[in-house]
Structures are given as structure tokens and as C-alpha cells.
Amino acid sequence: MVELDKAFFHFYKSLQITEPENHEYAAKILFVISFLKGRQNDTKNAKAFKDDLMKKAIIILTTLALITLAGLYMKEQHDRKIETQEAKKEELYSLAKKRMNDFIETNYKDIQSIEYTNDYEINPMGGISINGYLNGNKDKKIWGIYDKANDEVGVFTVDATEKPECEDKVCEY
């Protein structure tokens, strides 16, 4: 930078300008030299700016990639958790139907078939409420709550005739 200033000073001095039109010529040369001098600084600054910009772009892209990967991982974990919960619900529903079948067949007479609707509800305490009907007749409704903790049908409504030995108490099933 200093060398360019010295070169300009020596060049201007060597011109020995005496005519007015030469002053315009010298001004133009001065403008060109100062422009080139500024461009030299701009080139260094532009390179540094470009390097800084590239570093920032790499940091931003890396951060976005990490956030995306973390989001995908979390979604995968969430989906797996939901899938496991659904499998447990289906398993509990199957167990409840089996235990309800055992309960009804043990305690009631004239049962040929038991069908269940899929509108079951799992309560916060772990029990499951199931609905259905008997012998293909949708008017003969059944409803019960299976308590998994005690492995029994706790509360129930069955539209059928009880067996004589199970009228006073619930028979073991």
C-alpha cells in the first residue's frame, strides 16, 4: 500500500504539469490510481468477506442438518412409542374379550356365540370397557369392565339368563 502511494507521488512529480489541460489529465490518472488502490483493498476485503460468508454458510447448513436429523430421530421414537402403545391396547382388548367370554359362558346359559363391537375404552386405571351382543342378536347386549390388575370382569351387564348355580354369586371362570 505504501509502495503504491510512493509510486503515485513520483509519477505525479515526474509529469511536471504546467498546462491546464494536463491538470485534467493528471486528475484522471489520479482517479484511476486511487480506484486501483481501492480495488486492491476491496479485493483483500472481498476475499476475507467471502471466506467469512463460506464459514457462516457451512455452520448454518451443518446446524440445519443436525436439527433435521434430530427431528427425524425424535419422530421415529414417537412413532415407535405410539405403535407399542397400540399393540398393548390390542393385546389388552384380546385378553379382555377372552376373559369376558369365559365369564359369560361360565355364568350364563344358552350362549351360542358372543360378538364384540370395536368401541372399547381403556380407563386410566388400566381397566377396559367392552361392548357386544349375544347369539347374533344385537338386542341382547353385553357390557363389562375387565380389570387387568385383578384379572377379572368387575362390573358387567349381560342380557341373558344366569345359570342356577351362579344366581347368588359369580361362579369362578
C-alpha positions as CSV (number, residue, x, y, z in Angstrom):
1,M,0.0,0.0,0.0
2,V,2.8,2.4,0.9
3,E,4.7,1.5,-2.2
4,L,1.7,2.4,-4.4
5,D,1.5,5.8,-2.7
6,K,5.2,6.4,-3.3
7,A,4.9,5.3,-6.9
8,F,2.0,7.6,-7.4
9,F,3.8,10.6,-5.8
10,H,6.9,10.0,-8.0
11,F,4.8,9.6,-11.1
12,Y,2.8,12.8,-10.5
13,K,6.0,14.7,-9.8
14,S,7.6,13.4,-13.0
15,L,4.8,14.7,-15.1
16,Q,5.8,18.4,-14.5
17,I,2.4,19.7,-15.3
18,T,2.2,23.3,-16.4
19,E,-0.7,23.4,-18.9
20,P,-4.3,23.5,-17.6
21,E,-5.4,20.5,-19.8
22,N,-2.6,18.5,-18.3
23,H,-4.1,19.1,-14.8
24,E,-7.3,17.3,-16.0
25,Y,-5.2,14.5,-17.4
26,A,-3.4,14.2,-14.1
27,A,-6.7,14.3,-12.2
28,K,-7.9,11.4,-14.4
29,I,-4.7,9.5,-13.7
30,L,-5.1,10.2,-10.0
31,F,-8.6,8.9,-10.1
32,V,-7.6,5.7,-11.9
33,I,-4.7,5.1,-9.5
34,S,-6.9,5.7,-6.4
35,F,-9.5,3.5,-7.9
36,L,-7.0,0.7,-8.4
37,K,-5.6,1.3,-4.9
38,G,-9.2,1.0,-3.5
39,R,-9.8,-2.1,-5.6
40,Q,-6.7,-3.7,-4.2
41,N,-8.1,-3.2,-0.7
42,D,-11.6,-4.3,-1.9
43,T,-10.1,-7.5,-3.3
44,K,-8.5,-8.4,0.0
45,N,-11.7,-7.4,1.9
46,A,-13.8,-9.3,-0.6
47,K,-11.7,-12.4,-0.1
48,A,-12.0,-12.1,3.7
49,F,-15.7,-11.4,3.3
50,K,-16.2,-14.4,1.1
51,D,-14.2,-16.7,3.5
52,D,-16.4,-15.4,6.4
53,L,-19.5,-16.0,4.4
54,M,-18.5,-19.5,3.5
55,K,-17.7,-20.3,7.1
56,K,-21.1,-19.0,8.2
57,A,-22.9,-20.9,5.4
58,I,-21.1,-24.1,6.5
59,I,-22.1,-23.5,10.1
60,I,-25.7,-22.8,9.2
61,L,-26.0,-25.8,6.8
62,T,-24.4,-28.1,9.4
63,T,-26.8,-26.8,12.1
64,L,-29.8,-27.3,9.8
65,A,-28.7,-30.8,9.0
66,L,-28.3,-31.6,12.7
67,I,-31.7,-30.2,13.5
68,T,-33.3,-32.2,10.7
69,L,-31.6,-35.4,11.8
70,A,-32.6,-34.8,15.4
71,G,-36.2,-34.2,14.3
72,L,-36.3,-37.3,12.2
73,Y,-34.9,-39.3,15.1
74,M,-37.5,-37.9,17.6
75,K,-40.3,-38.6,15.1
76,E,-39.1,-42.2,14.7
77,Q,-39.0,-42.6,18.5
78,H,-42.5,-41.1,18.8
79,D,-43.9,-43.4,16.1
80,R,-42.3,-46.4,17.7
81,K,-43.9,-45.4,21.1
82,I,-47.3,-45.0,19.6
83,E,-47.0,-48.3,17.8
84,T,-46.1,-50.1,21.0
85,Q,-49.0,-48.4,22.9
86,E,-51.4,-49.5,20.1
87,A,-50.1,-53.1,20.3
88,K,-50.6,-53.1,24.1
89,K,-54.1,-51.8,23.7
90,E,-54.9,-54.6,21.2
91,E,-53.4,-57.2,23.4
92,L,-55.4,-55.9,26.4
93,Y,-58.6,-55.9,24.3
94,S,-58.0,-59.5,23.2
95,L,-57.4,-60.6,26.8
96,A,-60.5,-58.8,27.9
97,K,-62.6,-60.5,25.2
98,K,-61.2,-63.9,26.3
99,R,-61.9,-63.3,30.0
100,M,-65.4,-61.9,29.2
101,N,-66.1,-65.0,27.1
102,D,-65.0,-67.2,29.9
103,F,-67.1,-65.2,32.4
104,I,-70.3,-65.3,30.3
105,E,-70.0,-69.0,29.3
106,T,-69.5,-69.9,32.9
107,N,-72.2,-67.8,34.5
108,Y,-75.0,-67.8,31.8
109,K,-76.9,-70.4,29.9
110,D,-78.0,-70.8,26.3
111,I,-74.9,-68.9,24.9
112,Q,-74.1,-70.0,21.3
113,S,-71.9,-67.0,20.3
114,I,-70.6,-63.8,21.6
115,E,-69.7,-60.9,19.3
116,Y,-67.9,-57.7,20.3
117,T,-68.0,-54.2,18.9
118,N,-64.7,-52.4,18.4
119,D,-65.7,-49.4,20.5
120,Y,-63.8,-50.3,23.6
121,E,-62.4,-47.8,26.1
122,I,-59.3,-48.1,28.3
123,N,-59.6,-46.2,31.5
124,P,-56.7,-44.5,33.3
125,M,-56.6,-47.2,36.0
126,G,-55.8,-49.9,33.4
127,G,-59.3,-51.4,33.0
128,I,-61.0,-51.8,29.7
129,S,-64.7,-51.4,29.0
130,I,-66.0,-53.6,26.2
131,N,-69.4,-53.9,24.5
132,G,-71.0,-56.6,22.4
133,Y,-74.1,-58.8,21.9
134,L,-75.1,-62.5,22.3
135,N,-76.1,-65.2,19.8
136,G,-76.0,-62.8,16.8
137,N,-78.9,-60.8,18.2
138,K,-77.9,-57.1,18.6
139,D,-80.8,-56.6,21.1
140,K,-79.1,-59.0,23.6
141,K,-76.4,-56.6,24.7
142,I,-73.4,-57.2,26.9
143,W,-71.2,-54.8,28.6
144,G,-68.4,-55.3,31.1
145,I,-65.2,-53.8,32.5
146,Y,-62.2,-56.1,32.7
147,D,-59.8,-55.3,35.5
148,K,-56.3,-56.4,34.4
149,A,-54.8,-55.9,37.8
150,N,-57.2,-58.5,39.4
151,D,-57.7,-60.4,36.2
152,E,-61.5,-60.4,36.5
153,V,-64.6,-58.9,35.0
154,G,-65.6,-56.4,37.7
155,V,-68.7,-54.6,36.6
156,F,-71.0,-56.1,33.9
157,T,-74.4,-56.2,32.3
158,V,-75.5,-59.3,30.4
159,D,-78.9,-59.7,28.7
160,A,-79.1,-63.4,29.3
161,T,-80.4,-65.9,31.9
162,E,-78.0,-66.9,34.7
163,K,-77.2,-70.5,35.4
164,P,-79.0,-71.7,38.6
165,E,-75.7,-72.3,40.5
166,C,-74.4,-68.8,39.6
167,E,-77.6,-66.8,40.6
168,D,-76.4,-65.9,44.1
169,K,-72.8,-65.5,43.4
170,V,-70.4,-65.2,40.5
171,C,-69.0,-68.6,39.5
172,E,-65.3,-69.0,39.1
173,Y,-64.2,-68.7,35.5
